[in-house]
Amino acid sequence: MSTGDAAQGVNYAMIACMTHEDTQQDKQLNQAYKATMSRLGPAQKTALRESERAWIKNRSAPCDKKLAGEDGQMAQVDAAGCHLDETINRIIFIENYK
């Protein structure tokens, strides 16, 4: 968000920028998951797979709770940012999974 409309605080452009970044981070998440799974034993793989399935199922819950009652364009910006944060936090979790 260092250039263009997003840098000027235009909500639509900010959301588009964060959505694009979330797509990139989701690719990173998939790479981290594959790399981590390749180094784990069978029991650890099962545990991580179950953890990942639960996270995917509930991935929006922290953002939904945080943003409950908000509406309008800023709520959309906040939701996009929250979703991006959740994805990045999951990457960190998976990269450090033992």
N, C-alpha and C positions, 0 to 999 in steps of 0.2 A: 504494500500500500504506500509505496514511497513516491509514486508518480501518478499523473492523471487525476481524474475526478475523485478516485478513492482517497488520494492524499488530501484533497480539499474537503473531505467529509460528506460527500454526496452519498446518501444512504444506499441507493440502488447500486452504485459502483462499488461501495464498500461490501455489500452483500455478495455481489458477483465475484469480487476479489477473494473474499473469505471462502466462498464456495469453491472457487478454483483451487485455492490452497488446500482446502479439505480434501479435494479429489487427489491432489498430489500426496498429501499425508496418508490417505487411504491406501494408495499404492505402496508407500513406505511401510505401512502397517502390514500389508500382505507379504511384503518381502521379509520383514522382521519375523512374522509368524512362521514362514517357511524355513528361514534360517534357524530359528529356535527349535522348531520341530525336528529338524535334521540332526540335532545334537542331543536330543533327549532319549531316555530309555522308554520302554513301552508304558509303564505306569505314569510317568511324567507326561508323556504324549496324551494319554487319556485325560489326565487332569487338566492340562492346558486346553485341549479340545473342548471339554465341558465348560471350562471357564470362558473360553472365547464365544461359545454358543450362548451362554447366559449373558455375556456382555453385549453381544449383538442384539439379543432380544430386548434388553433393557437399556441400550445405549443412550436413548433420549431421556430417560427418567430423571437424571440429575438436572438437565436443562429445563425439562417441563416443570419440575418442582421449583427451581430457581426463578423461572420466569412466569409462574402462575399469576394470573391477573393482569399481566402486562399486555398491551396491544399497540398497534400502530407500527410505524416504520422502525422506530428505535428498538422495539421488541424483536423485530425481524433481524436487525443488526446484532442485538444481544444473543439471539438464538443461534445465528450463524457462528458467532465468536465462541459461544459455549460448546457447540458441536465440534468445532475445530479443536478447542482445548481438550475435550474428552478423547478425541482421536489421538492427539499428541500424547496425552497421559497414558493411553493404552499402548502406544508404541514403546514408551519407556518401560512400562510394566513387562511387556513381552520380551524386550531386549535384555531385561535383567532377571528373567524367569529362570529358576533353577529346579 
